[in-house]
Amino acid sequence: MTDSSDNAHDAPSASAAPKRRVVVIVGRPNVGKSAIFNRIAGKRIAIVHDESGVTRDRLMAEATWGQARFELVDTGGVSLLDRRKAQDAIAAGVRAQVDVALADAAVAILVVDGQAGRHPLDEAVAAIVHRSGVPCVIAVNKCDEPRHEAGIDEFSRFKLPFFPVAAMHDRGFAELMAAVMPHLPEAVNETAVHPLKVAIVGRPNAGKSSYINRLLKSERVIVSDVPGTTRDSISVPFSIGEGAQARHYTLIDTAGMRQVHKIDNAVERFSHFRAENSVAEADIVVLVMDSEMGPTVQDKHIAALIQEHRKGCVLVVNKWDLAQEKEITQTKAEPVLRAMMPFMNYCPLVFISAKTGYNVRRSVDVIDHVAAQTRLQMPTGMLNRALEEAVERVAPPMIDGKRFKLYYGVQTGVAPVSVRIFVNDPTRLAKAYCSYLERSLREKFGLEGAPLILQFRERVRPELHAGEAKRPTQSGGRHRKA
């Protein structure tokens, strides 16, 4: 990012934003912050990513503790005591990341090493939290056994509640989170009034109705081996979770979508139109594919339709029981499927069997996760830190002797997640660099299954008079979607 002296006038202040249900994890290096992040939110992340270490670089995740939902934020380890030297560390993103994360947090968890004891850097981080005014509790990590708790009273000098925990052994988290949760503001459950719409789509006979029936554990939708049994879109209420934090959904079963040139009657043509309309009106779309046939040309057309309407998406491969009979493994199948649909690689992929029930419950968790990702709100400070880090890693290319420059970004909407980025000249944005920025934001914030729209606008410099400034126009920027 460039021209930071001007940004103070242009960019919105993160600290001015109202507090949300955000918990931030802070601490010095190597105390186990990422392990605690994974322990609290890892089960949610693991729903989408089975490979180890995938949460290591994640910045944010939606977490659920009991029935309560909140956003969990991880930060880098603070490793400098000297304030002047810390200014240099901003280039590496650590201190700045902590400051902007605290600005948006309702409560902080300060992680320390119970076996190593109190460290000067622990005191430095505690001082940062104190200055921020954010309520804080201390997680004394690596207390794997009761004997490791012998010296933890030394952390009482921080004048903060402290709790012995062991992230690697899931020990002590009930007490820790019981102290954290009361600091979170009340949540507004909009889905109780406006349920999220989930459209189940796919080719004829891919198993959409069977999947819904297994999901609801009842024969709510007629199932048949004859393609085209479902002629109209059928809506079924559904909920995930309990109490005030439950998310409410409407499942929509749609007619099988054949290629348009193969439709030979008015009834099927109308059914196809209703299915497309269901995609357009949905919040989340589940694309059901047949494991024996794999992603067909029509599956790709449907996927493109989902992207065109900028909807959250979950890819479901049904009839996996048949593949298991042939000793086909998910480890071998997933790379092949991903290679056949590379433009949907940001979407989670779940192998299920509606017949046996295999992974059907897991698919529900994935739908819930994607629903949260489509409504993810990235704090302005953290968003700009992520953009700055991306520019530091890979500088924008020179075009006609002039470099494309980013000044700042702000999120302008959710469902789809939309980010407006102010730059020097949108016409100098290379398509490859736009894709790189999209990947960088996904690496930091996740956004699994969620469409991401980047809008680039020319910044009007504040020192120019209104009559002299070149106003940004609709055609003056580029729009990209992931």
PECORCOR-V907699 format. One record per helix or strand. SS is the DSSP state (~ for helix, > for strand). FROM is the first residue (numbers start at 1). LEN is the number of residues. Records with the same first field share a line. If there is no record, write none. Layout:
SS->FROM-LEN, FROM-LEN
//
This chain:
~->4-7, 14-3, 33-16, 83-10, 94-11, 120-13, 146-4, 152-7, 167-3, 173-9, 190-3, 208-9, 243-3, 260-3, 266-16, 297-12, 320-6, 330-11, 342-3, 360-15, 380-14, 426-3, 431-15, 474-3
>->22-5, 60-6, 68-7, 107-7, 135-7, 161-4, 166-1, 171-1, 196-7, 234-7, 247-7, 284-7, 312-7, 349-3, 398-2, 402-2, 406-8, 417-7, 452-7, 479-3
//
